[in-house]
Structure formats: C-alpha cells, structure tokens
Amino acid sequence: MNTENYQTVYEIQKTAFLVLQKNLGVTNLIRFMQQFDKGYGNYTTDRDEWQKEYTVDKLFKQIKKKNE
C-alpha cells in the first residue's frame, strides 16, 4: 500500500462533500444526503403528539390576529 497518498476517512468525506456541493449545490447536496437518513420513531404518532393542542379554530384566530 502506498502511504504517500493515504487519506483519513475524514479527509475522504470532506473531499466528497466539497465535490458534491460544487456539482449539486447546497440544496441538492442536502436532498441527496437525506436519502440515507431513515429517521427514527413513529412520525405519525410524534406529529399527533406535538400538534394535539392545535385546532382549525385556534390556527385561524392566530392567522387573523397576525393580519390585523
């Protein structure tokens, strides 16, 4: 193995991200990376939990109040 051109995993990743960013742009680089994130938890259950206090009437009143 030739150690003259040896790069650490960090250096390879850094180079790869720079190449992808240059060719895809920041937005598409992020979209590309999101393909590999499976996430965690149960999205539907989690969403229902943090949105349980919202109702159509409450949201409508907030929007109307901001537009006054």
C-alpha positions in Angstrom: 0.0 0.0 0.0 1.4 3.4 -1.0 1.1 5.6 2.1 2.1 8.8 0.2 -1.4 9.5 -0.9 -3.2 8.0 2.1 -6.2 10.0 3.3 -8.1 9.5 6.5 -11.8 8.7 6.4 -12.5 12.3 7.5 -10.4 13.7 4.6 -12.2 11.5 2.1 -15.6 12.5 3.4 -14.6 16.2 3.3 -13.4 16.0 -0.3 -16.5 14.1 -1.3 -18.8 16.6 0.2 -16.9 19.5 -1.4 -17.2 17.8 -4.8 -20.9 17.1 -4.3 -21.6 20.6 -3.1 -19.7 22.1 -6.1 -21.6 20.0 -8.6 -25.0 19.8 -7.0 -25.3 23.0 -5.0 -26.1 23.1 -1.3 -29.8 22.4 -1.6 -29.4 19.3 -3.8 -26.5 18.1 -1.6 -28.8 18.2 1.4 -31.6 16.4 -0.6 -29.0 13.8 -1.6 -27.9 13.2 1.9 -31.5 13.0 3.2 -31.9 9.8 1.1 -29.7 7.9 3.5 -31.3 9.1 6.7 -34.0 6.7 7.7 -35.0 8.8 10.7 -36.3 7.4 13.9 -39.5 7.0 15.9 -43.0 7.0 14.5 -43.6 10.2 12.5 -47.4 10.0 12.7 -47.5 9.4 16.5 -44.9 12.1 17.1 -46.7 14.6 14.9 -50.0 13.9 16.6 -48.4 14.5 20.0 -46.9 17.9 19.2 -49.9 19.1 17.3 -52.6 17.9 19.8 -53.2 21.5 21.1 -53.8 22.8 17.6 -57.3 23.1 16.2 -58.5 24.7 13.0 -60.2 27.5 15.0 -57.1 28.3 17.0 -54.9 28.4 13.9 -57.5 30.6 12.1 -57.6 33.0 15.0 -53.8 33.3 15.1 -53.6 34.0 11.4 -56.4 36.5 11.6 -54.7 38.2 14.6 -51.4 38.5 12.7 -53.1 40.1 9.7 -54.8 42.8 11.7 
